[in-house]
Amino acid sequence: MTTIHARRLVVLMSLVALLVATWLVYRPGLTGPYLFDDFANLPALGATGPIVDGPSFTRYITSGTADPTGRPVALASFLLDARDWPAPPERFKRTNVLIHLANGCLLFWLLCCLGRRGLERATQLPELVAAWLGAGMWMLHPLFVSTTLYIVQREAMLPATFALLGLLGWWHGRRAVGAGRYWTGSFFAAGTVVLCTTLAALSKANGILVAPLVLVLEYALLNNRGWASCAPLSGAGRRAYRWIVLMPCWLLSIGIGLYLAWFVARSLQVDIAAVRPWTLGQRLLTEPRILWDYARLMFFPRPYTAGVFNDQIEPSSGFIDPWYTLPAIIGALALVGAAALWRQRQPALSAAILFFACGHAIESTSIPLELYFEHRNYLPALLAFWPFARWAAGAGIQTHSRHRVLRLVAGLGFLTLLGAFTLMNARIWGDARNQAVLWAELNPNSDRAQASAAMTEMSNGSPERAERRLRPLLARHPDQVQIAFNLVAARCAQGAVSEDDMAAAAHAIRITRDPGSLLLTWFDRATEIANSGSCAGFDTVSLRHLLDAGRENDLLPPGRKQDLYFLEGKLRLDAGDGPGAADAFDQALALDPRLSAALEQAAQLGSNGYPGLGLRHLALFDKLAPKASAPAAGMPYIHAWVLRRQGYWEHERSQLVSTLRRDAANQTGSEH
């Protein structure tokens, strides 16, 4: 075995060691619970029954509502871990870690390919070491713990998987073009990019960026005079490659740019105040600040980060409010411009900067998503550590340097530090109680973090601590319904709630923006407390007052007000008021006529002894059905078509009507 081959074997063995180390540092986090958005997405596994055949699979795979595509590839991946709901979280987390390891291997392979520097054998080992270090720093970085151990963020991991596969396929196709296989190489590169872009976009919308990322690597690296990882193209090969590969990539990239610009124009006509506490202009001013904060966390890491909470981020109200808004914008634009200009002198660094900027194009520009999430860096940061790794490994340095060992020690030291920090973070992710309290300490201005910590304190028998945490927050943020409602829960856990606390809760629900599923989940728990009589000052009348206040809120969409009427109907059923419950359900249905809602509400009436009212409620739906809004374009429309084609709702309705009629007949017979 030659020395070169022996060294390569050492690097490959080191890759195996890196994979084992990454698994070990993530392992403590596998015992953690489900979190937040997990509960909003994973129950779809059992929403229409266990997934056991083709029809149930089709219903599930089209049930996604995130993005116009519904993210069906990501949904399909959850079937690796469960085919019904509920299911234990550890299996999902284990699969996430395995995907992370696979992505690390793909990244190592890509960096090896990109780092090939022509025929000089002496440069091959440093490039392999650089690829190993660059992939290792990305795999072991603590910033990505909140992506890897947060089950639902598999939707952010899979686009990176398919992007890496697409970039590898593109590189091998381009290399074939350089070797004289013009048409085979060009079509292979283009076909791989198209296939992987499709799969990535069907995992999450930012997967559409595979083609722009190809252009970044093409013009920053492979088209660079000083970079020889692929043979230069000329003549017929260059023309074939340009028209078959580059032209479609340019067209798709331009289309993405126009789509993002359309959101800016659309913001002049569409008000987003009901769902976001900022304008689109404020978002565009704020995102450069956030990108710099992402960079700070990547290159000045710490063991614990903000995690999944981001509501403490204050949007910029102007170029100098706060003062560092304009410097952040100028700095970001200058860095991207310098990267484009320096691509001949510093190709790897330029590629990493442009790759990062391009990778944030979907989620950190004009689409009105929430301002900040750590998982948004998972794909853009793939090349972020490669320039430093190349410096540490001595890649690209033609002469022997007496500082090479020191540089390598620095690189290995940084890698070790990242692994230690990730281990600390993963341990917290495996400990729900300490995780909630730590996140509250790290995010003192996050209402969500404080509410989460308060719920943990209540579940651990310390409602007085929860009250001390929440009361000053409510004084500062009287519109935050999650704080007001959890304060009521904390007081009830201590035996009594005051009129002032109930008034504060009513005020919060009257002026809050759409709180999502919080209303249903909180009221379900609160109803049990109200019916038990265990909390002085808190009964079903109090709950109805809260529901009345919520219905006065003009910021709540029809679907959320429908939830409020539905909850009132359930309260009236608990009180034995069937006609009152039917009236509330009728009002709920009128707000948003959906057969699924009508069936659920009719079933509630039937199971509580009012089958005749349930049948009347279904008859009302038949009258309201022509007024029902059409499903949204994209996957919701396809899902509705699938259910219609399978006759799913008709079957469910037929069974329910049969049951209600039988129960109604039995009631009539017993009366006689």
LOKOLTOR-481824 format. One line per 10 residues: number of its first residue (from 1); their letters; for each residue y, z, x of C-alpha. Coordinates in steps of 0.2 Angstrom, whole numbers. Example, Ala and Ser with C-alpha at 12.3 -4.5 7.8 and 13.67 -1.06 7.14 Angstrom:
BEGIN
1> as> -22/39/62 ~ -5/36/68
This chain:
BEGIN
1> mttiharrlv> 0/0/0 ~ 17/-5/7 ~ 31/7/9 ~ 41/-1/-5 ~ 26/0/-17 ~ 23/18/-13 ~ 41/22/-16 ~ 41/13/-33 ~ 25/23/-38 ~ 35/39/-33
11> vlmslvallv> 49/33/-45 ~ 37/30/-59 ~ 28/46/-57 ~ 46/54/-57 ~ 49/45/-74 ~ 33/54/-81 ~ 39/70/-74 ~ 56/67/-83 ~ 47/64/-99 ~ 37/80/-98
21> atwlvyrpgl> 53/90/-93 ~ 63/82/-108 ~ 48/87/-120 ~ 48/105/-113 ~ 66/108/-115 ~ 66/101/-133 ~ 51/110/-138 ~ 59/127/-143 ~ 70/118/-156 ~ 54/111/-165
31> tgpylfddfa> 53/127/-175 ~ 70/125/-183 ~ 73/123/-202 ~ 80/109/-212 ~ 99/108/-212 ~ 112/101/-224 ~ 110/82/-225 ~ 91/84/-223 ~ 91/91/-241 ~ 101/76/-247
41> nlpalgatgp> 90/63/-240 ~ 72/69/-237 ~ 68/74/-255 ~ 67/55/-259 ~ 50/56/-252 ~ 44/64/-268 ~ 58/59/-280 ~ 46/47/-290 ~ 30/56/-285 ~ 19/55/-269
51> ivdgpsftry> 20/39/-259 ~ 2/33/-260 ~ 2/14/-265 ~ 13/-2/-264 ~ 23/2/-280 ~ 28/20/-274 ~ 32/13/-257 ~ 43/0/-264 ~ 52/13/-274 ~ 55/24/-260
61> itsgtadptg> 60/11/-247 ~ 73/4/-259 ~ 80/21/-264 ~ 93/24/-250 ~ 111/24/-254 ~ 119/26/-237 ~ 127/9/-231 ~ 125/-6/-241 ~ 108/-9/-234 ~ 101/9/-239
71> rpvalasfll> 94/11/-221 ~ 76/6/-226 ~ 69/6/-209 ~ 74/24/-206 ~ 67/29/-223 ~ 51/20/-218 ~ 50/30/-202 ~ 50/47/-212 ~ 33/42/-219 ~ 26/45/-202
81> dardwpappe> 28/63/-205 ~ 26/66/-224 ~ 22/56/-240 ~ 28/69/-252 ~ 41/83/-254 ~ 42/97/-249 ~ 35/95/-232 ~ 36/106/-216 ~ 51/101/-204 ~ 42/103/-188
91> rfkrtnvlih> 33/86/-190 ~ 49/77/-192 ~ 57/85/-177 ~ 42/82/-166 ~ 43/63/-171 ~ 62/63/-167 ~ 59/70/-150 ~ 45/57/-147 ~ 58/43/-152 ~ 70/51/-140
101> langcllfwl> 57/50/-126 ~ 53/32/-130 ~ 72/28/-130 ~ 73/36/-113 ~ 59/24/-106 ~ 67/9/-114 ~ 84/14/-106 ~ 75/16/-89 ~ 68/-1/-91 ~ 84/-9/-95
111> lcclgrrgle> 93/-1/-81 ~ 80/-7/-69 ~ 83/-24/-76 ~ 101/-24/-75 ~ 101/-16/-58 ~ 91/-30/-49 ~ 102/-36/-35 ~ 94/-52/-29 ~ 82/-54/-15 ~ 87/-39/-4
121> ratqlpelva> 72/-28/-5 ~ 81/-14/3 ~ 92/-12/-12 ~ 77/-11/-24 ~ 73/8/-22 ~ 91/14/-24 ~ 92/4/-40 ~ 76/12/-46 ~ 82/29/-42 ~ 99/25/-51
131> awlgagmwml> 89/19/-66 ~ 79/35/-66 ~ 94/46/-64 ~ 105/37/-77 ~ 91/37/-90 ~ 87/55/-86 ~ 105/61/-88 ~ 106/53/-105 ~ 89/60/-110 ~ 93/78/-105
141> hplfvsttly> 111/79/-110 ~ 115/93/-122 ~ 127/83/-132 ~ 112/74/-140 ~ 102/89/-146 ~ 112/88/-162 ~ 105/71/-164 ~ 87/73/-159 ~ 84/90/-168 ~ 93/85/-184
151> ivqreamlpa> 80/77/-193 ~ 91/65/-204 ~ 99/59/-188 ~ 84/48/-184 ~ 95/36/-193 ~ 106/36/-178 ~ 92/36/-165 ~ 83/21/-172 ~ 98/9/-169 ~ 97/14/-151
161> tfallgllgw> 79/10/-150 ~ 81/-8/-158 ~ 97/-11/-148 ~ 87/-7/-131 ~ 73/-18/-137 ~ 85/-32/-141 ~ 95/-30/-124 ~ 78/-31/-115 ~ 73/-46/-124 ~ 89/-55/-121
171> whgrravgag> 89/-51/-103 ~ 71/-58/-100 ~ 76/-73/-110 ~ 91/-76/-100 ~ 81/-74/-84 ~ 69/-87/-90 ~ 84/-99/-93 ~ 89/-96/-75 ~ 71/-100/-69 ~ 72/-117/-78
181> rywtgsffaa> 64/-113/-95 ~ 80/-118/-104 ~ 74/-119/-122 ~ 60/-106/-121 ~ 72/-93/-113 ~ 87/-97/-125 ~ 77/-96/-141 ~ 67/-81/-135 ~ 84/-72/-131 ~ 92/-77/-147
191> gtvvlcttla> 77/-73/-158 ~ 75/-56/-150 ~ 93/-52/-153 ~ 92/-58/-171 ~ 76/-48/-175 ~ 82/-32/-166 ~ 99/-33/-174 ~ 91/-34/-191 ~ 80/-19/-188 ~ 94/-9/-181
201> alskangilv> 106/-13/-195 ~ 92/-8/-207 ~ 91/9/-199 ~ 110/12/-199 ~ 126/1/-200 ~ 131/2/-181 ~ 115/-7/-177 ~ 124/-23/-181 ~ 132/-21/-164 ~ 118/-27/-154
211> aplvlvleya> 126/-44/-152 ~ 143/-38/-146 ~ 134/-27/-133 ~ 125/-42/-127 ~ 142/-50/-124 ~ 148/-34/-115 ~ 133/-35/-102 ~ 134/-54/-101 ~ 153/-54/-96 ~ 154/-38/-87
221> llnnrgwasc> 138/-39/-77 ~ 127/-55/-77 ~ 142/-67/-77 ~ 149/-58/-63 ~ 150/-66/-46 ~ 145/-50/-37 ~ 130/-46/-48 ~ 114/-55/-46 ~ 102/-47/-57 ~ 98/-64/-65
231> aplsgagrra> 100/-81/-57 ~ 116/-90/-61 ~ 116/-103/-75 ~ 122/-121/-73 ~ 120/-138/-81 ~ 108/-140/-95 ~ 102/-122/-95 ~ 120/-116/-96 ~ 124/-127/-111 ~ 108/-122/-120
241> yrwivlmpcw> 111/-104/-117 ~ 129/-105/-122 ~ 125/-113/-139 ~ 109/-105/-144 ~ 113/-87/-138 ~ 131/-84/-134 ~ 139/-94/-148 ~ 130/-84/-162 ~ 134/-68/-153 ~ 152/-72/-153
251> llsigiglyl> 152/-78/-171 ~ 144/-61/-177 ~ 156/-51/-166 ~ 171/-60/-174 ~ 164/-57/-191 ~ 162/-38/-187 ~ 180/-38/-181 ~ 186/-46/-197 ~ 176/-34/-208 ~ 184/-19/-199
261> awfvarslqv> 202/-27/-201 ~ 198/-30/-220 ~ 196/-11/-221 ~ 214/-9/-215 ~ 220/-21/-227 ~ 210/-13/-241 ~ 217/4/-238 ~ 234/-3/-244 ~ 226/-5/-261 ~ 213/9/-262
271> diaavrpwtl> 217/27/-262 ~ 204/38/-253 ~ 213/54/-256 ~ 199/60/-268 ~ 186/60/-254 ~ 195/62/-238 ~ 210/74/-234 ~ 218/60/-223 ~ 224/42/-224 ~ 216/28/-215
281> gqrlltepri> 232/27/-204 ~ 229/45/-199 ~ 211/41/-195 ~ 216/26/-184 ~ 228/38/-175 ~ 215/52/-173 ~ 200/42/-167 ~ 207/39/-149 ~ 209/58/-147 ~ 191/60/-153
291> lwdyarlmff> 184/47/-141 ~ 192/57/-126 ~ 184/73/-133 ~ 167/64/-133 ~ 170/59/-115 ~ 174/77/-111 ~ 158/83/-118 ~ 148/70/-109 ~ 155/72/-91 ~ 160/91/-92
301> prpytagvfn> 145/97/-102 ~ 142/114/-109 ~ 126/121/-117 ~ 133/124/-134 ~ 144/112/-144 ~ 151/111/-162 ~ 135/105/-168 ~ 135/97/-185 ~ 152/104/-190 ~ 168/93/-189
311> dqiepssgfi> 179/98/-204 ~ 190/108/-191 ~ 197/92/-184 ~ 215/90/-188 ~ 220/72/-191 ~ 236/65/-182 ~ 250/63/-194 ~ 260/53/-181 ~ 261/46/-164 ~ 268/63/-158
321> dpwytlpaii> 260/75/-171 ~ 251/82/-161 ~ 259/77/-145 ~ 244/71/-136 ~ 240/57/-150 ~ 251/44/-141 ~ 244/48/-124 ~ 226/47/-130 ~ 230/30/-138 ~ 238/23/-123
331> galalvgaaa> 225/30/-111 ~ 210/23/-122 ~ 218/6/-122 ~ 222/6/-104 ~ 205/11/-99 ~ 197/-3/-109 ~ 209/-15/-102 ~ 206/-9/-84 ~ 188/-11/-87 ~ 190/-29/-93
341> lwrqrqpals> 201/-33/-78 ~ 190/-23/-65 ~ 173/-31/-70 ~ 172/-41/-54 ~ 176/-26/-43 ~ 167/-12/-52 ~ 155/-21/-63 ~ 143/-6/-68 ~ 158/5/-72 ~ 167/-8/-82
351> aailffacgh> 150/-12/-91 ~ 148/7/-95 ~ 166/9/-102 ~ 166/-7/-112 ~ 148/-3/-119 ~ 154/14/-125 ~ 170/7/-133 ~ 160/-7/-141 ~ 147/5/-147 ~ 160/15/-157
361> aiestsiple> 167/0/-166 ~ 159/3/-182 ~ 160/22/-184 ~ 176/26/-175 ~ 188/14/-181 ~ 194/8/-199 ~ 179/13/-210 ~ 184/29/-218 ~ 169/40/-213 ~ 172/58/-207
371> lyfehrnylp> 182/59/-192 ~ 170/67/-179 ~ 151/68/-177 ~ 142/71/-160 ~ 128/59/-165 ~ 139/44/-165 ~ 138/44/-146 ~ 119/42/-145 ~ 120/23/-144 ~ 137/21/-136
381> allafwpfar> 133/33/-121 ~ 117/23/-116 ~ 125/17/-100 ~ 138/31/-98 ~ 129/40/-83 ~ 123/24/-74 ~ 138/22/-63 ~ 137/40/-57 ~ 119/38/-55 ~ 121/22/-45
391> waagagiqth> 134/31/-34 ~ 122/46/-31 ~ 107/35/-27 ~ 117/24/-15 ~ 114/8/-26 ~ 124/-7/-21 ~ 129/1/-4 ~ 123/-11/10 ~ 125/0/25 ~ 117/17/28
401> srhrvlrlva> 129/31/23 ~ 128/49/31 ~ 133/56/14 ~ 118/48/5 ~ 108/64/4 ~ 123/74/-2 ~ 126/61/-16 ~ 108/62/-21 ~ 108/81/-21 ~ 124/80/-32
411> glgfltllga> 115/68/-44 ~ 100/79/-45 ~ 110/95/-47 ~ 119/87/-62 ~ 103/82/-70 ~ 96/99/-68 ~ 111/107/-75 ~ 110/95/-90 ~ 92/100/-93 ~ 96/119/-92
421> ftlmnariwg> 110/117/-105 ~ 99/107/-116 ~ 85/120/-115 ~ 98/133/-120 ~ 104/123/-135 ~ 87/118/-141 ~ 82/137/-142 ~ 97/140/-153 ~ 91/125/-164 ~ 75/134/-166
431> darnqavlwa> 83/150/-172 ~ 92/147/-189 ~ 100/165/-189 ~ 108/164/-172 ~ 112/146/-174 ~ 123/149/-189 ~ 132/163/-182 ~ 135/154/-165 ~ 141/139/-174 ~ 154/150/-184
441> elnpnsdraq> 160/157/-167 ~ 162/140/-159 ~ 170/133/-175 ~ 182/147/-181 ~ 192/134/-191 ~ 178/126/-199 ~ 176/131/-217 ~ 158/124/-217 ~ 153/133/-202 ~ 160/150/-209
451> asaamtemsn> 152/147/-226 ~ 135/143/-217 ~ 136/159/-207 ~ 141/169/-222 ~ 125/162/-232 ~ 114/167/-217 ~ 122/185/-217 ~ 119/187/-235 ~ 101/181/-234 ~ 99/194/-220
461> gsperaerrl> 105/208/-230 ~ 123/209/-224 ~ 134/203/-239 ~ 149/214/-233 ~ 149/204/-216 ~ 150/188/-226 ~ 164/195/-237 ~ 174/200/-221 ~ 171/182/-214 ~ 176/173/-230
471> rpllarhpdq> 190/182/-238 ~ 204/178/-224 ~ 197/160/-224 ~ 200/158/-243 ~ 218/165/-241 ~ 221/150/-229 ~ 211/137/-239 ~ 212/141/-257 ~ 205/123/-261 ~ 189/126/-252
481> vqiafnlvaa> 176/128/-266 ~ 162/132/-254 ~ 172/147/-247 ~ 177/153/-265 ~ 160/152/-272 ~ 151/160/-257 ~ 164/174/-258 ~ 158/177/-276 ~ 140/177/-271 ~ 144/190/-257
491> rcaqgavsed> 153/201/-269 ~ 138/199/-282 ~ 126/204/-268 ~ 136/220/-267 ~ 135/223/-286 ~ 151/218/-293 ~ 164/204/-293 ~ 183/206/-297 ~ 193/196/-309 ~ 204/190/-294
501> dmaaaahair> 188/183/-285 ~ 183/174/-301 ~ 201/167/-303 ~ 201/161/-285 ~ 185/152/-288 ~ 191/144/-304 ~ 207/139/-294 ~ 197/131/-280 ~ 186/121/-291 ~ 201/115/-301
511> itrdpgslll> 209/107/-286 ~ 195/103/-274 ~ 190/86/-268 ~ 172/80/-272 ~ 161/94/-265 ~ 145/84/-267 ~ 129/92/-272 ~ 136/110/-269 ~ 140/112/-287 ~ 122/110/-293
521> twfdrateia> 114/120/-280 ~ 126/135/-281 ~ 126/135/-300 ~ 107/135/-300 ~ 107/151/-290 ~ 122/159/-299 ~ 114/156/-316 ~ 99/167/-311 ~ 111/181/-306 ~ 122/179/-322
531> nsgscagfdt> 106/180/-333 ~ 99/195/-323 ~ 115/205/-326 ~ 114/212/-309 ~ 132/208/-305 ~ 146/217/-314 ~ 160/205/-319 ~ 149/190/-318 ~ 139/183/-333 ~ 137/166/-342
541> vslrhlldag> 154/167/-349 ~ 161/168/-331 ~ 151/153/-326 ~ 157/143/-341 ~ 175/147/-336 ~ 171/140/-319 ~ 164/124/-327 ~ 179/122/-338 ~ 190/123/-323 ~ 180/110/-314
551> rendllppgr> 182/98/-328 ~ 201/100/-327 ~ 200/93/-309 ~ 206/75/-309 ~ 200/72/-291 ~ 181/74/-296 ~ 172/57/-300 ~ 163/54/-317 ~ 147/58/-309 ~ 152/75/-303
561> kqdlyflegk> 160/79/-320 ~ 143/74/-327 ~ 135/87/-317 ~ 147/100/-324 ~ 142/96/-342 ~ 124/96/-337 ~ 126/113/-330 ~ 134/119/-346 ~ 120/112/-356 ~ 108/122/-346
571> lrldagdgpg> 118/138/-348 ~ 118/135/-367 ~ 99/132/-367 ~ 97/149/-358 ~ 107/157/-372 ~ 96/149/-385 ~ 110/137/-391 ~ 101/121/-393 ~ 115/111/-403 ~ 128/117/-390
581> aadafdqala> 117/111/-376 ~ 114/94/-384 ~ 133/92/-386 ~ 136/96/-368 ~ 122/84/-363 ~ 129/71/-374 ~ 146/73/-366 ~ 138/72/-349 ~ 129/56/-353 ~ 145/48/-360
591> ldprlsaale> 153/50/-343 ~ 140/40/-334 ~ 126/32/-345 ~ 111/32/-334 ~ 93/32/-341 ~ 87/44/-327 ~ 100/57/-333 ~ 96/54/-352 ~ 78/57/-348 ~ 81/73/-338
601> qaaqlgsngy> 92/80/-351 ~ 81/76/-366 ~ 66/84/-356 ~ 77/100/-354 ~ 80/100/-373 ~ 61/97/-377 ~ 55/110/-365 ~ 66/123/-372 ~ 60/120/-390 ~ 72/107/-396
611> pglglrhlal> 62/90/-396 ~ 72/83/-411 ~ 88/85/-401 ~ 80/77/-386 ~ 75/62/-397 ~ 93/61/-403 ~ 99/62/-386 ~ 89/47/-381 ~ 95/37/-396 ~ 113/41/-390
621> fdklapkasa> 109/33/-373 ~ 103/17/-382 ~ 121/16/-390 ~ 129/20/-373 ~ 118/8/-362 ~ 129/-7/-364 ~ 144/3/-357 ~ 134/8/-341 ~ 141/3/-325 ~ 130/-10/-315
631> paagmpyiha> 122/-4/-299 ~ 132/-6/-283 ~ 129/-21/-273 ~ 116/-20/-259 ~ 101/-9/-259 ~ 106/1/-275 ~ 105/-16/-285 ~ 88/-20/-277 ~ 82/-3/-281 ~ 87/-5/-299
641> wvlrrqgywe> 78/-22/-300 ~ 62/-14/-292 ~ 62/0/-305 ~ 65/-13/-319 ~ 52/-25/-312 ~ 39/-10/-311 ~ 44/-4/-328 ~ 46/13/-321 ~ 59/20/-332 ~ 51/12/-347
651> hersqlvstl> 35/21/-343 ~ 43/37/-340 ~ 53/36/-357 ~ 37/31/-367 ~ 28/46/-360 ~ 43/58/-364 ~ 46/50/-381 ~ 28/53/-385 ~ 28/71/-380 ~ 44/74/-390
661> rrdaanqtgs> 38/66/-406 ~ 22/76/-404 ~ 31/93/-402 ~ 43/88/-416 ~ 29/85/-427 ~ 20/101/-422 ~ 37/111/-426 ~ 38/102/-443 ~ 20/107/-447 ~ 22/125/-442
671> eh> 37/126/-453 ~ 26/121/-468
